[in-house]
Structure formats: C-alpha cells, structure tokens
Amino acid sequence: MLIEEIIAAMPRASALEMACRVIRREKNFVPSIAEVLAVLKEQTTRWDAMMELDAEKFTYAGERLERVARNPAHQQVNEDYAAEQHPEAVEAADDDEDEEEDAA
C-alpha cells in the first residue's frame, strides 16, 4: 500500500530520497503511510521551490552570458578563449577561410 501511495504522489526522485532520509533519521519505528506522505509532501514542496529558484538563476545567467558575448568589447576575449580551449576548431575555420579566398 505504501508503495502505491508513493507512486500515486509522483514525487521527484530528489524529494523521495530526502523524505526517506528524514524518516530514517527521525523515526524510531516504522511510520504510518500518512506520516510518510506528510514528509514526502514537505520535501516535494521544498524541492519544487529549489528547482524553481535554480531555473530562475540559470535563465538570468544565460541572459547575462548572451549580453556579454554580444558585447564588441568582449569579442576579442571570447575569440582568444575559444582559440585556447578549442584550437582544432580555429584551425578548421582558418582552413575554410583560405579555401573561400582561393575560390574567389
């Protein structure tokens, strides 16, 4: 019955894992289904809030990164970094440019 109730609640894996940890650490006996579901609901609420916050942080960071990448003042820094990290890509791009110049 307990497993069926947990499946029906469809919790995130992280919330389920944390609920199990809380129960193992705080209970000296096998908890009732209602107690397990209460802890699971509490952890689900907590993890949902954390995931929402992380999504907002990632969105903000992505937007900021795009603004920096488009800034002409940072263009040379971006190109230098790309050349350091992926020299093979820069060589391939140079080869493509040479081929285009030869064709013209």
Kinemage of the C-alpha trace (Angstrom):
@kinemage 1
@onewidth
@group {chain A} dominant
@subgroup {mainchain}
@vectorlist {calphas} color= white
{ca met a 1} P 0.000 0.000 0.000
{ca leu a 2} L 2.745 2.462 0.879
{ca ile a 3} L 4.491 1.991 -2.462
{ca glu a 4} L 1.223 2.522 -4.322
{ca glu a 5} L 0.629 5.760 -2.425
{ca ile a 6} L 4.135 6.988 -3.225
{ca ile a 7} L 3.724 6.109 -6.906
{ca ala a 8} L 0.385 7.939 -6.963
{ca ala a 9} L 2.050 11.047 -5.480
{ca met a 10} L 4.555 11.074 -8.404
{ca pro a 11} L 7.341 12.797 -6.444
{ca arg a 12} L 10.653 13.968 -7.846
{ca ala a 13} L 13.426 11.466 -7.188
{ca ser a 14} L 15.255 14.067 -5.094
{ca ala a 15} L 12.191 14.705 -2.912
{ca leu a 16} L 11.606 10.977 -2.412
{ca glu a 17} L 15.235 10.375 -1.490
{ca met a 18} L 15.238 13.240 1.005
{ca ala a 19} L 11.945 12.112 2.509
{ca cys a 20} L 13.423 8.651 3.068
{ca arg a 21} L 16.488 10.182 4.713
{ca val a 22} L 14.372 12.325 7.025
{ca ile a 23} L 12.250 9.350 8.031
{ca arg a 24} L 15.290 7.126 8.669
{ca arg a 25} L 16.931 9.777 10.821
{ca glu a 26} L 13.895 10.951 12.794
{ca lys a 27} L 11.707 7.863 13.290
{ca asn a 28} L 12.461 5.080 15.753
{ca phe a 29} L 9.708 2.902 14.347
{ca val a 30} L 8.061 2.103 11.027
{ca pro a 31} L 5.987 5.179 10.166
{ca ser a 32} L 2.389 5.054 9.013
{ca ile a 33} L 1.501 5.781 5.403
{ca ala a 34} L 0.126 9.158 6.470
{ca glu a 35} L 3.412 10.082 8.164
{ca val a 36} L 5.433 9.082 5.108
{ca leu a 37} L 3.148 11.066 2.800
{ca ala a 38} L 3.366 14.111 5.093
{ca val a 39} L 7.172 14.068 4.994
{ca leu a 40} L 7.077 13.436 1.240
{ca lys a 41} L 4.740 16.401 0.706
{ca glu a 42} L 7.022 18.641 2.781
{ca gln a 43} L 10.096 17.570 0.791
{ca thr a 44} L 8.267 17.894 -2.539
{ca thr a 45} L 7.329 21.481 -1.689
{ca arg a 46} L 10.909 22.204 -0.639
{ca trp a 47} L 12.471 20.664 -3.769
{ca asp a 48} L 9.952 22.290 -6.107
{ca ala a 49} L 10.915 25.678 -4.661
{ca met a 50} L 14.628 24.919 -5.064
{ca met a 51} L 14.193 23.749 -8.649
{ca glu a 52} L 12.206 26.878 -9.493
{ca leu a 53} L 14.920 29.042 -7.964
{ca asp a 54} L 17.617 27.188 -9.919
{ca ala a 55} L 15.679 27.668 -13.153
{ca glu a 56} L 15.497 31.411 -12.484
{ca lys a 57} L 19.236 31.530 -11.759
{ca phe a 58} L 20.055 29.653 -14.958
{ca thr a 59} L 17.798 31.910 -17.006
{ca tyr a 60} L 19.415 35.022 -15.523
{ca ala a 61} L 22.928 33.622 -16.012
{ca gly a 62} L 22.160 32.648 -19.605
{ca glu a 63} L 20.790 36.087 -20.445
{ca arg a 64} L 23.796 37.774 -18.850
{ca leu a 65} L 26.191 35.494 -20.733
{ca glu a 66} L 24.472 36.301 -24.034
{ca arg a 67} L 24.776 40.050 -23.375
{ca val a 68} L 28.478 39.688 -22.569
{ca ala a 69} L 29.093 37.512 -25.630
{ca arg a 70} L 27.431 40.053 -27.930
{ca asn a 71} L 29.377 42.975 -26.459
{ca pro a 72} L 32.022 44.082 -29.027
{ca ala a 73} L 34.441 44.934 -26.225
{ca his a 74} L 34.466 41.278 -25.217
{ca gln a 75} L 34.638 39.860 -28.746
{ca gln a 76} L 38.431 39.537 -28.846
{ca val a 77} L 38.485 37.981 -25.372
{ca asn a 78} L 35.857 35.473 -26.499
{ca glu a 79} L 37.835 34.622 -29.645
{ca asp a 80} L 41.079 34.238 -27.673
{ca tyr a 81} L 39.371 31.974 -25.143
{ca ala a 82} L 37.848 29.853 -27.902
{ca ala a 83} L 41.259 29.535 -29.555
{ca glu a 84} L 42.817 28.387 -26.270
{ca gln a 85} L 40.088 25.883 -25.478
{ca his a 86} L 39.485 24.526 -28.985
{ca pro a 87} L 42.492 25.146 -31.227
{ca glu a 88} L 41.326 22.482 -33.700
{ca ala a 89} L 38.108 24.428 -34.354
{ca val a 90} L 40.048 27.626 -35.002
{ca glu a 91} L 42.371 25.800 -37.422
{ca ala a 92} L 39.383 24.346 -39.269
{ca ala a 93} L 37.793 27.794 -39.529
{ca asp a 94} L 41.067 29.236 -40.870
{ca asp a 95} L 41.250 26.432 -43.454
{ca asp a 96} L 37.669 27.180 -44.553
{ca glu a 97} L 38.507 30.882 -44.939
{ca asp a 98} L 41.596 30.016 -47.011
{ca glu a 99} L 39.521 27.780 -49.291
{ca glu a 100} L 36.933 30.557 -49.769
{ca glu a 101} L 39.671 33.056 -50.644
{ca asp a 102} L 41.227 30.619 -53.141
{ca ala a 103} L 37.846 30.024 -54.780
{ca ala a 104} L 37.294 33.760 -55.202
